[in-house]
Amino acid sequence: MAFVSFLIPCLVASTYTAFSCQTPADFVGASSPGDIVIGGLFAVHSKTLRPEEYPIKPIIQNCAGFEIQIFLQTLAMIHAIETINNSTLLPEVTLGYEIYDTCADVTKAMASALRFLAKANSSEGVVEFRCNYSDYVPRIKAVTGASYSEVSMAVSRLLALQLIPQVSPASSAEILSDKIRFPSFFRTIPSDSHQTRAMAHLICESGWNWIGVIATDDDNGRFALESFGVQAMANNVCIAFKELLPAYLSDNTFHTKVDRAIEKIVKETEVNVIVVFMRQTHVLKLFKKAIERNVNKIWIANDNWSAAVKISTIPNIRQLGTIVGFGFKSGDISAFQDFLRNLHQKSTENNKFLDEYVLLLSLCAHLDYHDLQMCISNQSQDDLLQNAENKQQIWRDDFLKAQIEPGFIHSTKLAVYAIAHAIKGRCQDRDCKDPSAVAPWEILEELKNLTIIDDDKEIKFDANGDISTRYNVLLWKEIDGRMEITTVAEYDPEKGGFVFEDEEKEKEFLELKKVQSTCSQHCRPGQMKKVTESPHTCCYECVYCPENHYSNQTDMDYCYRCSNKTYWAPINSTACYRKTVHFLTWTDWFAVFLLFLSAFGVVLVLSVSVIFTKNVHTPVVKASGGLTVCYIILFSHFLIFLSTVFFIDEPTELKCKTRQALFGISFALCVSCILIKSLKILLAFSFDPKLQNFLKCLYKPVPTVVICTGIQVIICTFWLTFRAPFVEQNFSMPRAIILQCNEGSIVAFGIMLSYIAALAFVCFIFAFKGRKLPENYNEAKFITFGMLIYFIAWIVFIPVYATTFGKYLPAVEIIVVLISNYGILCCTFLPKCYIIIYKQEANTKSAFLKVIYTYSTKSASSVAVSQISLDSKSSSSRATVPDLCKSENSVNGNSHCQVPGQRLIKGKVLPKTTARTVVRKRLSSI
């Protein structure tokens, strides 16, 4: 018994001796047996102790600087494995673990990797050399770790020899995504490429372009610096200086280089933003020195220390300025917190890390929170040796819980569960209690195609072995005298943007913009940067944007060119000004005037319609062709007035197609009806037999109107079908756009107008021939005037339309349409309305008989005189006058009667009874 009492202290003390690794088994930090063993690599200590003896021998050195955060990661791995063993995930298999301390040293990590490669069940840890390791059974099937990328790079190369999968919860170096160099490496966090892009995005969005960078001089720091440099350049961010600190705290130059970095920060007064890619221990040293020098900057933290509690609890940390960083997304870790709450009940027999923590806690238990943390990290080996025999278990539940960094705990848990699911995939049809049942390379293949569910989200490794998750944007701020690490946003690597939970957090994030960190003064909007002789593109001069160019933001590298078609800009412009779109609007005074004229025309049409309707049985209305013909003509006038509406306001496809077709067809209908009236009048009062016969053949009212109008419909249909009008933007003006209708085919437009002109010309000829009819009835004379007005208006229209430019071009056509329409309307109907309203005595049958009697007497005498004159010149001295009493059916079914001719004898005059007969017949005809 006495021997045992003596042996225990000796064994405890031997744990902390200078050369603690006496046998391979002593090298294991924590272990638990199992059917399948998973290895773990964690930098539980921050440094290795340098040997003092000379010459230096190849002995694995002892470590110092206990890292509580990484110790918690080992506990997270143990907790995850225990949870899996107590679940149904692997019902027939028990997972074991062997966790080793790398001490943040590649050499020591390689020694651990050799243990992993050793043959299973080999007490001496022998690694066999083979050309084919497919059937080789190593001690472990997979590895979780390491804590630092530099260590992972070295270990992964060694593990790749046997294709042992390595799943790291913390190594983020971009190079590890290279599956050619690191074929068996996976990680449960995003690559640094996403983090550096996020940092550059944050810097750019905050308006900073002149920054400093401090990194550790190891693979991780250098690769991060390189990746950030590329991202910074892509976002027009310049790095004013770069400082590299030694990777190992035991380096003799470490403190000197920290001082030099601080001097550089103090000297560069324009640099107010510092990006830090370092380990927590290095940041701790740097910040203590910065606090001494009263440095106040914005510090951008990488994922390694952005949520470091031991840094946030440094005394006077608030004096450093603002700290903003990027951390890994966390999941539910409540089960792990329960595990920590019961940790004091765990045995320390196979967990040297836990045993050392208990000892350190007992040594530093008398100190406050931050001092306790520093005491644990700074305990020397002598202190441990002196107190190893007298340790007392003093437990502080709140301390470990406060040290948790949720992102790393969650990623460690994911790493273990990923390996467990991969093992499950291979052990479904195998007895995995046999160590040789499943090989590491088979688990590796399972991991490549693995999908697991975490907090109801699917998670899988991409082709590079990475898991793409969002980052938390962490802001350190003082609350109630303590520095709290709060989440203000998330960064989505896929979309490349920040996502805010609420407006308050977004406002906190935007507050960062108040700090200036630029080499040159900001170029105002309307200016652009002109690079000077400085090697940095962020140092520049500001020059004005030239004409038709603009810049609408500060510090623009170049001015944007305005689209010459739709925009313009003067010199020193902050925006391109949209060219004013011009068209004849409803509110334009000229458009209002034209609309008033059109509306007045509509009122006039309606008024005439009412007057004619009330006086439908009067001779004037009957003489106008009857109510039906008048209604058709008035309706066509109404449509013509209505068509002017389509020339006003913003042109559309419908307006462009409708306005010309509606005008053309309506005008053709109007002129066709007037043409029939002209023919009827001429036929009624014509005494020329040849002309009578021609007019009889030509006078077919309904077919004539249908054919004449139908031809115009066909013209318009072909026009709208093959070359329809469309909306066009005219960009010829420097500061305006004319929105107008392009007629599509000028030829079709010309044919449409020419056809109307042809109808109007024929109508004019017929009306002109009947211009000397009775004055009370003489409609032909007014039709002639109406057609003349039409011709004059459209002849003037052609040169005016061809030379007019701008928004008033449609107004030109409206004016011509109104003039021609008013001319025909007024000449056709106003004289009759005047007689109906003001000369009612002339609107009687007797008055019409009297006028027509007088006209017929004169006409008959003229015919007789003409015939006598002809007879006097004729050698036969005999001629006949056409039978004036011959009846013909008129259009309206009335009897058309002509004055009967008599055989005239030279020197004789027609009797008066003949004239009376003509009067009666003419009145009956009209």
Summary of the structure (lengths in Angstrom):
residues: 926
radius of gyration: 52.7
end to end distance: 151.5
largest distance: 182.0
contacts: 3072
relative contact order: 0.06
helix: 50%
strand: 15%
